Amino acid sequence: MTPLNQDSLNLLAAAPELLLALGALTLLMVGVFRQTIAGAMLVHWLTIALLCAAGILAWIGGGDTQYAFGGVFVSDGVSRFAKVFIFFGTAVILLLSREYMLRAQMMIFEYPVLVALAALGMAMMVSSADLIALYMGLELQSLALYVLASFRRDSVRSTEAGLKYFVLGALSSGLLLFGASFVYGATVSTDFTRIAEVVALGETNVGLIIGLAFVLAGLAFKISAAPFHMWTPDVYEGAPTPVTAFFATAPKMAAAVLMVRVLYDGFGPEAVPDWQQIVAFLAAASMLVGSIAAIGQTDIKRLMAYSSIGHMGFALVGMAAGTEAGARSVLVYLAVYMVMNLGVFAYILTMRRNDMAVTKIGDLAGLWQRDGFSALCLTILMFSLAGIPPLAGFWAKWYTFGAAVEAGLIWLLVIATIAAVISAFYYLRLVKIMVFDEAADAFDGPMGGEFRVVLGLSAAVMVLFVIGGLGITEMAADAATIYAR
């Protein structure tokens, strides 16, 4: 990449982030001066509008690679692709959260503001071109997520989830900073461009490799890749369901794209042999742990937690290739994964009986007889999560597998195939429960229109993806051209 305006302030390159930051601070003040349910709802809807506006700015902000704030912030195809999905995905989560938060009497203005600040941190993460900027974005996201995980203050499980996430998150941040200090010591710079130049000169040493390993360990925690996944099931289960839905979507996209940014931009193509085996190990471990551990789960939120671990493993298969095709496959996989999860959690959020949220898989028994539309959509989404052709989940795996074959990672492809077959069992078991088991008691109804729309659109995307990838593959390919060699 050729840096453009690398030494300038260039605020236009960071327009979505500036809009989101100023908007979040303004909405915080609105909430402070209007501490009522009506005030909280106003902040809620304005935050959704703010996120959509930031997403539109990211969408139309195409063009060449641009740097801002003296080169520590980059706006390019990869960052813009990620921001569009992060902002719009977060807006959808907020839309789906409204009814749950009102029923649980948790509709306070701090919730949408924290979500907006977390999204701001994610945008900074995917645009970071410096280790210090990376850490600032990561911590802005993490601090907001720690609070969100324990947002239900009257729940022991929610408090426990927030505490576990905070303690383990602090450990991962320590690992990341420890690794960054080694990288700085080896290159005398925190700037990705300078680090890549040092690596390109063949000046890789033991200190740089150690630093890279620790940085990867810290980032692996953020995407819940094994063996740094231990927080995921408990946090997914204990956090309020809208927060769990948030954890399963936008933060995954942000952390994985950040990992691409660090490996592809920060260390360059010359360092691929140094980190490829580490990423391949993380991919293999994540796929196997996610696939096997999910089999015995009875809670659908814990099932989705282990599912996320496995799916991040499949995304890492493409990342391990270290090529343009690998970067493209990661972007496509993350986009498809986010859409699938939005649909699944749109239904999980409606699972209520006697005005109490229920999350047991057995509660879905006989859903086909009670609500054929929802059962059909969930069946399509489960088939897609399992990677059954010709749905979008299959094509997402196809791209990552293709990148691995081009890179000669045949052994990793074999493990990925085995893991995909194992994971198909629990997805298909859930379909069997919905279609063939004796019907359980009906959920409270009727389902809200926004839930039905998101569920239906997600299922439709899975089916229609075969038509040219609905433009997603083309967008990802255009974004990944910055890694052409």
N, C-alpha and C positions, 0 to 999 in steps of 0.2 A: 504493500500500500504506500502511496505517496501522500504524506501529510499535507493538508491544505489549511492554511491559517493556523498553524500549530502554536504559534506564539501569541495569538490574539485572544481577546476576551470572547468575542464571537457569541453573544448571548442568543442569537437566533438558532444556533445549533442545539441549544438546550431549552428551546421554547416550551415543549411539553412539560418538562420538569419544573421550570419556573412558574408556569401556569398552575401546576398542581401544588407546588409549595405555597405560593401566595394564596391560592384558593383554600387550602387546608387551614392555614393560619386564620384566614378571614372567617371560615366556618366555625373554627374553634371559638372565636370571639362571639359569633352569632349564638352558638350554643350556650356560652357562659351567661349571656344576657337574656336568654329565653329558655330557662330551665324548666320546661314543661314537656308533656308528650307531644303537643303540637309543634313546639320548637325543635324537639328531637326529630320528628318526622320531616320538618322543613330542611334540617341539616342533612338528613338521610337522602332526600330526593335531590337536593342541590349537589351532594357529593357524587351521586350517580351521573348527573349532568356534567359535573366537572371532569369526571373520569372519561366520559364519552368525548368531551371537547379535547382532552389531552390525547385520546386515542386518534381523533381526527387529525390533530396537528402532527402526530407521529406518522400517520398514514400519508399525508400530503407533503411531508417534509423530505421527499426523495431527493435524489441528486448524488453528487460526489461525496466522498468521505470528508467530513469536516471535524475539526478539533475546536474545543473551547476551553476556557480557563487555563491558558498556557499549556495545553496539550494533555491535560490529565483526563479530559472528557472527550469521547469520540462519538460522532453520529454517523453511522454507516448503514449498509443494508441489513446486516445481522441485528444490530441494536434496534432499528426501526421495526423490523419484522417481529422481534420479541415484544417490543413496547405495545404494538397494536393488539396482540393477544393478551398481554398483561392487563392493559387498561380496560379493554372491553370485557375480558373475563372477570375482572374484579367488579366491574359495574353490574354484570349479571349476578354475581354472588350477592352483592348488596340488594339487588332487586328481589332475589329469592329469600333473603334474610328477613325481610320486613315482617311477614306474618309470624314467623317463629319467634322473633324478638319481642313482638307485641304480646303473644300468648305467654311467653316466659317472663314477662314484665322486666325485660332487659333493654327495652328501647330507650336508650339514653344517647345524648349527642356524641359522647366520646367514642362510641363504636364506629360509626362511619368515618370519623376523623382519623382514628387509629388505622383503619383499613386504607384510607387515602395516603397516610404517611408511610405505611408499609409498601404500597404501590410505588410511591416516590423513591423509596430505598431500592426497590427492584429495578426501576428505570435507571437509577444511578449505577447499579451493579452491572447491567448489561452494556452500559456506555463507558465503563471505566477503562482508562488506558494507563493506569498507574496503580501500584499496589496500595498506596495510601487512599486514593479515591475508591478503590475496590473495598477497602475495609470500612470506609465511612458509609458507603451505600449498604454494605452487608449488615452493619450494626444498626443503621436506621431501620432497615427491614426487621431485623431480629428483635430489637427492643419493643417494637409495636406488636410483633407476633407473640412475644412472651406474655404481654398483658392480655392479648386476645385469648390465648389458651386458657387463662385462668379468669376469664371474664365473668363467669357465673360464680360470684363470691359466696353464695350459700350452698355450693356443691363441693364436697370433699374431693370428688374425682376430678373436677375442673381445677381446683387448687393444686392437687397433686400433679396434674398434667402440666400446668404452668411452671411448677417448681422443677419438675424433671427436665422440661424443655430448657429452662433457664440455666440449670446447673450444667447439663451436657452441652448446651450452646456456648456457655462460657469456656468450657474445656476446648471445644472446637475452635473458638476464636483465639484461644491461647496457642493452639497448634498452628493455626494460620499465621499468626504474628511471629511465632518462633521460626517458621519456615521463611517468612518474608525477610526476617533479619539475616538469615543465611544467604538468601538471594541478593540482598543489598550488599552484604559483605563480599560476595563473589563478583559483583558487577559494578559496585559503587553507584548504583542507580535504582530507583523504584519505577522508572518509566519503562513501559513495555517495549517501546521501540529500541531504547538503549540496551535493554536486557537481550532482546533478539539479536542486536548487532554483535554483542559480546559472544553469544552462542555461535553466531555465523562465522566468527573469526576463529572458531575452534578452541576457545578459551574455557570450555566446560571443565569444571573441576569437581572434586568430591563435595565441597561445600555447596555448590550450586545444585547438585543432585539431591543432597540431603534437604536443602531448602525446598526444592520442587516436591519431594515426597511429603513433607509436612504441610505444604500449601494444599496439595491434593487431598490429604487426610482431612483438613479443615473444610474444604469444599465438599468432600464426599458426605460429611455429616449433613450439610444443608440440603442435599438431594436425597438423603436417607439411603445411601448406597451401603450395602454390607461391606465390611463388618461394623460400620458406623450407623447402623439402623436402629439401635436398641430403643431409642426414644419414640419411634414412630407409632407402634401399635397403641401404647398407653396414652400418648398425646391425642391421637385420632379418636380413641374411645372416650377419653375424659373431657375433651374440649367440647363446648357447645357445637351442635351439628353444623350451623352455618360457618363457624370457624374451621371446623374439620374440612368442609367443602372448599374453603379458601386455601387451607394448607395443601390440599390435593391438586390445586390447579396453578394459579399464578406463581407462587414461590418456587414450584418445581421448574417451571419454564425459566424463571430468572436465574436460579442457581445453576442449571445445566448450561444455559447460554454463557453465564459468567465463566464456567469451567472451559467452555470452548474458547472464550476470549483469552483466558490465561494461557492455555496450552498452545493455541494456534498463533495468537498475536504476541504474547509475552515471551514465548520461548522459540517460536519460529519452526520452520520445517526441519532444520538441522537437529533439533532436540527430540524429534519424534521417536527415535530408537531409545532415548533415555526414559521417556514417560509412557511409551506404548504398552509395555508389559504391566505397569502399575494399573493403568486404566482397564486393560484387559482382565486383570485379576479382579478389580472392583466389579466389572461387568459380570463375570462368571459367578462370583460369590453372590451378587445381588439377585441374579436370575434364579439361582438354585435356592437361596434362602426364601425369596419371595414366593416361589412356586411351591415349595415343600411345606413351609410353615403355614401357608394359608389353608391347607387342606382341612385341618381340624377346627377351623374357626366357626363359631356359632353366632357371632355378632357381626353384622354387615359392615360396621365402621372399622372393626379390626381386620375384616377381610379386605376392605379397600386399602387399608394401611399396608398389608403385605403385598397386595396387588401393586401398589405404588412402588414398593421396593423392587419388585420384579420388573416393572416397566421401565424404571430408571436404568436397570441393568441392560435392557434391550437398547435403550438410547445410547448407553455407553459403548455398546458394540460398534455403532457407527462412529462414535467419537474416537474410538481406539484406532480407526483406520488412519487418522492424521492427514486426510486428503480433502479436497474440495467436495468430493462425493460424500465423504463422511460427515462434513459440516452440514451439507444439504439434508442428509438423511436424519440428522439430529433435529433440525428445525422442523421437518415434516412430522417426525415422530412426536415431538413435544406438542405441536399444534393439534394433531389428531387426538393425542392423549388428553389434552385439556378439554376438548369438545366432548369426548366420551365421559369424562368425569363430571362435567357440568350437567349432562343429562342424567347420569346415575344419581347424583346428589340432589337434583331437582325432585326426584321421586322420594329419596330417603327423607328429605325435609318434610314431606307430607305424611309420613308414617306416624300417625297418632291414633291412639285408642283411648276412649274415655278422657279425652283432652290431655293425655300423657304421651310423650314421645316414646316410641318403641323402635328398637334397632336389631332385634333378633332376626336371623335369616328365616327361622320357622314362621315368623309372622307374615311372610310372603306366600305361604301355602295357599294354593287355589286362587291366586290373583287373577288368573285367566278367566275364571268364572265370574268374578266380581267386577273387574275392570279390564276388559279386553284390550283397549287402546294402550293403557299403561303397561300391561303385560307384554304386548307386542313390541313396544318401544324398548322396554328393558331387555327383552330377548335379543333384539337386534344389537343393543349396546353390549350385552354379555358376549354374543358371538364375535363382535368386533374386538372386544378386549382379549378374547381368546385367539384372535388372529385368523378367523375363519374366512376364506375367500367367498365372494369378491368384496367384502366390506373394507372400510378404510383402515381398520386395525391390521388387516393382512398386508395391505400395500405399505403401511408404515414400517412393518417388520421387513418387508421385501427390500425396501431401500437400505435399511441398516445392514441386512444380510449381504446385499450386493456390494456395499462399501467394504465390508469385512473380507469378502472374497477377493476383491481387487487388491486389498492390502496383504493378502496371503494369510489371513487369520482363520484358517480352516478349522483348527481345533476349537476356537471360540465359537464358530458357527455351529459345530456339532453340539456343544454345550447349550447354545441358545435354542437349538431345535428340540433337544431333550426337555429343557425347561418349558418351552412353549407347549409341548405335549402334556406335561404334568399339569401346567396351569389350566389347560383346557378342562380338566376334570372338575375343578371347583366352580368354574363359570357355568359349565353345562349342568352341574348339580343344582345350581341356583335356578336355572331354567326349568329343570325337572320339577323342583319344588313348586314353582309358580304354576306350571301347566298341569301336572299329573297328581300332585298330592291333594288330600282332602282339604277343602277350603277352611281356613281359619276365620275367626271373627273379622268382620269388615272394619276398615279404618274409618275414622271420622271423615266426613266429607261435607260438601263436594271439594274436589281438588281445585285450587285457585287457577285462574286463567294463565298467569305468568308461569306457573309450574308446568302446565300442560303444553304451553308454547315452547319452552326451553327443552322439555323432554322430547317433544315431537320433532323439533328442529335438529336436535342432536342426533336422533335416530335417522332422520332424513339425510343428514350430512354423511353418516356412515354408509348409507346405501348409494347415494349419488356421487360419492367420492370417485367412483370408477370412471365418471365422465370427466376426464382430464384433471382429476385431482381438485376440481372446483377452484382452480387458480392457486391453491395453496402450494402445490409442488412447484409451479412456475415462480411464485413469489420467493420460495425458499431457494430455488436455483439461482435467481437473480441476486439474492442476498449473499449466497455463498461464493459468488464469483470473486470476491475479494481474496479468497484463498486459492485461486487458480495459480498453478505453477507451470 
